[in-house]
Amino acid sequence: MKPVEYGEMGSEEQQRVADLLDGVGTIDPPADLSSRIMTKIAEHEDDGDRLLFTSTVGGHRMMKKVVGGIAVAAALLLITMAVTGYPPTGKGAEGAIGAAKRYHADQIKTDDVKTQDAELQAFLQTDTFQKLIADKTVRNALKHKEVRQALADPAVRVALASPAVQEAFANGAVEQALESSAVLQVLSASQIQSVLASQSVQSVLASQGARAAFASPQVVAVLASQPALQSAVASQAFQAALESSAFQAALANQAFMGIMNNQALQVAFATPQFAAALGSSELMRALSSASFVNALSSSAMTQALQSQSQATPQ
Amino acid sequence: MYLDQDEADLAAVRRCLGGEQAAFEELVLRYQRPLFNVAYRLLGRYDEASDATQNAFVKAYGHLDTFDASQRFFSWIYRILRNECLNALRGQRTWEPLSDGVLGAAGPTDAIEDVERQRAVQRAVMSLDMDYREVITLRHFGGMSYEDIAATLGIPAKTVKSRLYTARQRLAQSLSAWNGRS
């Protein structure tokens, strides 16, 4: 008899098992599977998670992925922690950055989630939790005691059940965002955390316009570099302004983002006067106007604002 | 068999990266069936296999820029699918057998036996450790060659053969009641 070679059909028994397995055949996938996949992909495209092809050289792709919504996705991720103060807002940048980096710690074990809370036990049985637990980012997050403790808060559970938060968790961009020092710096600022915890801001973030506005890397960069601006953003006036579609349009305007990088203007924007002015509908309309934005970016206007802000005690 | 499409796959990926979203649909239509079947055999649940397959395609699309043209598209997306399946398995409590509806309409006696055989096979496959379940699945339900399995899993072909041999031996024991029946 021919010696049996590993994996070859050398023995009758091996052959019988192989025949049995092959005889089972394949199962039809759901008839609508391909259309569901393409619909899901189209939804991601609509949300701004786009692939931009830049060039092809010698058969190798050279492309850049422009990830829309990184900042918003990361913000939504941290809303759940910010709502209950995880990490504690008094801890400063160190706490949040540390917590985010610890996402790469050891695997969570079933026994790690210990609770006497019957409501939490019930939540752990819900579809929402099952969907979340299936996501790598969420599982990584759940490795941390702080996050697990946060789950004990009903407000966090409500946030987790929201489609916007779930979408953020499902977005691979979240992980990328949390590796960005600029995003971490912004999210770790206590002012920003309090903004994210605000119900009105959370509702605003659900709008497509606001998401697009805060997906801008320039906004993240400017917020990260300007503590004064973080205070401005935390103001009630700014949060009220955020609900204005005109202001959202202004934030999404590349030219406006350009002038936000102007240091003199950043200082001016952080003044109480500017924060107060944000409440005016006239300024909102003006900010969404291209000509006004162009005027702001002129050197004369910059100098004027600079001298004004220097004269204004902060 | 599925891996003969390398050139066509690469062309579709390039067109997709060039902004032609419809090109991705070609890949979906080409691979949804083998990927779904592999997912089903790894997970043992129809709905979860469907979700895992969908998630794998969506993630593949989102990360298409990281696809290395020197490897096969199927191998690449299989690894994404595998992670999805492992994630789903961690959330599973117990394995549920296929429903009659999933297994197809049954004629009288032969069909009932066919359903029972399919259940027995799935139960036996699910009882294998993941390393063995994976090679059995790719070989018998994904129709892949040893070399393709080796490339996909990143292990030597010799290891693939060894695992297949051991897996079949274990299956022979758990499927002894069905061995030899037509």
Contacts between the chains, C-beta under 8 A, distances in Angstrom:
chain1	res1	chain2	res2	distance
A	4	B	165	7.7
A	5	B	161	7.3
A	6	B	158	7.2
A	6	B	161	4.0
A	6	B	162	4.7
A	6	B	164	7.3
A	6	B	165	4.4
A	7	B	146	6.2
A	7	B	160	6.6
A	7	B	161	2.7
A	7	B	162	6.9
A	7	B	164	4.3
A	7	B	165	5.4
A	8	B	161	7.2
A	13	B	168	7.7
A	13	B	169	7.6
A	13	B	172	5.1
A	13	B	179	7.3
A	14	B	165	6.9
A	14	B	168	5.1
A	14	B	169	7.7
A	14	B	172	7.6
A	16	B	172	7.2
A	16	B	179	4.8
A	16	B	180	6.0
A	17	B	168	4.4
A	17	B	171	5.0
A	17	B	172	4.9
A	17	B	175	6.6
A	17	B	179	6.8
A	18	B	140	7.0
A	18	B	168	6.6
A	20	B	117	7.6
A	20	B	121	6.6
A	20	B	171	7.9
A	20	B	175	6.1
A	20	B	178	5.9
A	20	B	179	6.6
A	21	B	121	6.5
A	21	B	136	6.8
A	21	B	140	4.0
A	21	B	141	7.6
A	21	B	171	7.4
A	22	B	140	5.7
A	23	B	117	7.8
A	24	B	117	7.0
A	24	B	118	5.5
A	24	B	121	5.0
A	24	B	140	7.9
A	24	B	141	7.8
A	26	B	33	6.6
A	26	B	34	7.9
A	26	B	37	4.7
A	26	B	141	6.5
A	27	B	36	7.5
A	27	B	37	6.0
A	27	B	40	5.8
A	27	B	46	7.6
A	27	B	102	6.7
A	27	B	103	7.7
A	28	B	33	7.7
A	29	B	32	5.5
A	29	B	33	5.8
A	29	B	36	3.8
A	29	B	37	7.7
A	29	B	49	7.9
A	29	B	50	6.6
A	29	B	53	6.8
A	30	B	50	5.2
A	33	B	32	5.4
A	33	B	36	6.7
A	33	B	50	6.2
A	33	B	53	6.6
A	33	B	54	6.7
A	34	B	25	6.7
A	34	B	28	4.8
A	34	B	29	5.7
A	34	B	32	5.6
A	36	B	54	5.8
A	37	B	28	5.2
A	37	B	32	7.4
A	37	B	53	7.9
A	37	B	54	5.2
A	37	B	57	4.6
A	37	B	58	6.4
A	38	B	21	7.9
A	38	B	24	7.5
A	38	B	25	5.6
A	38	B	28	6.7
A	40	B	54	6.5
A	40	B	58	5.0
A	41	B	21	6.9
A	41	B	24	6.7
A	41	B	57	7.6
A	41	B	58	5.9
A	41	B	61	5.1
A	42	B	21	7.3
A	44	B	58	6.9
A	44	B	61	7.5
A	44	B	62	6.6
A	45	B	21	7.0
A	49	B	62	6.4
A	51	B	16	7.9
A	51	B	17	6.3
A	51	B	19	7.9
A	51	B	62	8.0
A	51	B	64	6.3
A	51	B	65	6.1
A	52	B	19	8.0
A	53	B	17	4.7
A	53	B	18	5.0
A	53	B	19	6.0
A	56	B	14	7.1
A	59	B	69	7.0
A	60	B	69	7.0
A	61	B	14	7.2
A	61	B	17	5.8
A	61	B	65	6.8
A	61	B	69	7.1
A	63	B	17	5.7
A	63	B	65	5.0
A	64	B	65	7.7
A	65	B	65	4.9
A	130	B	91	5.7
A	133	B	90	7.6
A	133	B	91	5.4
A	134	B	87	5.0
A	134	B	88	6.0
A	134	B	91	5.5
A	135	B	87	7.4
A	136	B	83	7.5
A	136	B	87	6.6
A	139	B	87	7.5
A	139	B	90	7.9
A	172	B	59	6.7
A	172	B	62	6.0
A	172	B	63	7.0
